[in-house]
Amino acid sequence: MTEYSTIYRIVGIVLTSAVIRASSNGCPVMECWFVQEKPGRGGFSAAVTQEKSLMYIRTDPDDSSIRQFRPPADIDLSRVYYVTDPSASFCHASLHPPEGSVTKPQCEINPFQPQPSMVRWATSLTESGQSPIHLQADWFSVAAQGLDGQLVLSALMRAPSGSKEPQVILSVTSRTASVRARLGERVTLDCGFWVDPSSPLSGAGFSVEWRYQFRGEGRLVLAYDGKNDWLADTTETGAAMDFSALHESGNASLVLEEAETRHSGTYICTVYLPNLLAQVALDLEVVEPPSLSIFPSPLPLVVPGQAVTVQCEASGFVPLSLELAWEFVGADGKSRPLGQGSVTGHKQALDGTYSQSSRLELDSAKMGLGRGGEISCVAVHRGGTRKAKVTLNVIGVSAPSIEDSMAMVAVALGLYGLIKVFSWTFSSTGTSHGDTKDKV
Ligand SMILES: *[C@@H]1O[C@H](CO)[C@@H](O)[C@H](O)[C@H]1NC(C)=O
């Protein structure tokens, strides 16, 4: 009986602590760098300060348990925030790695200054020109990146002036921080946003913009004014968004119908609310492995000592980096490297893909290729390894074949004949010699 009650008590304690973990410790805390411009400086040399900061997070505004957390001593109390995040985007598992893991998610907090947006597709949001009382508060923007590119997050938080208890008002997230696609594939660049339904900004309209950036160049891919249901003109083709999903659930994902090489780069999804904006950046890499062809194919028959040049052409690949090499598999079934051959410079096709080739001089005698075997060209690329093969036949070397045996018989017969002739000649000269001797 006593034993039972002990067990019940233990189970009870375990359950209680599990409940506490689930309710308040579901996403307890996030370490973040608080970064801001140094006060009193400004101008051209915008020096910044970076301080350690901590966010204790609850999803339920009525959950008072986060107040019981005490920050570690190395963190300045003024940089400790008690955040309410009803969207629970801060609770994503990739932002909370297991205790002691080496890699850590990244997080940065900056002070944020609400202001009207000047882009055409967002001006309608603030056309009344009024500055709502709601904006008069402390605003922060948080940018975070989960482990393994599982999540990128950007959020705006509002705290009553001077308080350390901000509430998430707008969060923009993507679950595809880095995307890889083959040529011609349909690509979805995930982006979604959430607006606090209790905020006066909810229902005041939004706009969405997708920009593309690559090596300093940029272009507008898609821009949509959700308040007026108006799509800005862009030169982009084959890019689409599901506008009903956008209005219904804040799904701002961009779909590219067919991946092309020109699509590789960074995509920025920006969501505008009146006087606010938050954005996330995603990387798309279009990767296509090469197609290989070897010629001449088939290879001509060669005799020992005769060299033949074989060429391997890799084409249609992207990005540029490629390693070409040659291999030989002989009658013994063993594979042996034959080196790189002489690799040409690359060429770029109109579709942006590359081609490159390698030539190899095959000298069966010098290279010890025996009777021949399989010659392969191997291309190692980010998109995968590709191989092309051709057969090399060296004739006239070998264990005796039927033809060779017959040749040998012929040679033997010939030799026999030769010996006969010699012996006759020899015996007859011998005789005559003797004759002469006899005469002397
Ligand atoms: C958002 O839309 C994209 C493309 O239309 C779709 O693939 C994706 O599943 C949607 N996301 C959610 C969370 O519904």
The ligand as a Tripos MOL2 file, in Angstrom:
@<TRIPOS>MOLECULE
LIG
   14    14     1     0     0
SMALL
NO_CHARGES

@<TRIPOS>ATOM
      1 C1          1.3110   27.8970  -49.6080 C.3       1 LIG1
      2 O1          1.1620   27.8770  -51.0140 O.3       1 LIG1
      3 C2          2.0600   27.0380  -51.6980 C.3       1 LIG1
      4 C3          1.9290   27.2460  -53.1870 C.3       1 LIG1
      5 O2          0.6790   27.7070  -53.5800 O.3       1 LIG1
      6 C4          1.8120   25.6030  -51.2720 C.3       1 LIG1
      7 O3          2.7030   24.7430  -51.9340 O.3       1 LIG1
      8 C5          1.9970   25.5020  -49.7760 C.3       1 LIG1
      9 O4          1.7170   24.2020  -49.3410 O.3       1 LIG1
     10 C6          1.1260   26.5000  -49.0470 C.3       1 LIG1
     11 N1          1.4920   26.4960  -47.6290 N.am      1 LIG1
     12 C7          0.6270   26.2420  -46.6860 C.2       1 LIG1
     13 C8          1.1330   26.2940  -45.3010 C.3       1 LIG1
     14 O5         -0.5320   25.9940  -46.9320 O.2       1 LIG1
@<TRIPOS>BOND
     1     1     2 1
     2     1    10 1
     3     2     3 1
     4     3     4 1
     5     3     6 1
     6     4     5 1
     7     6     7 1
     8     6     8 1
     9     8     9 1
    10     8    10 1
    11    10    11 1
    12    11    12 1
    13    12    13 1
    14    12    14 2
@<TRIPOS>SUBSTRUCTURE
     1 LIG1         1 GROUP 0 **** ****
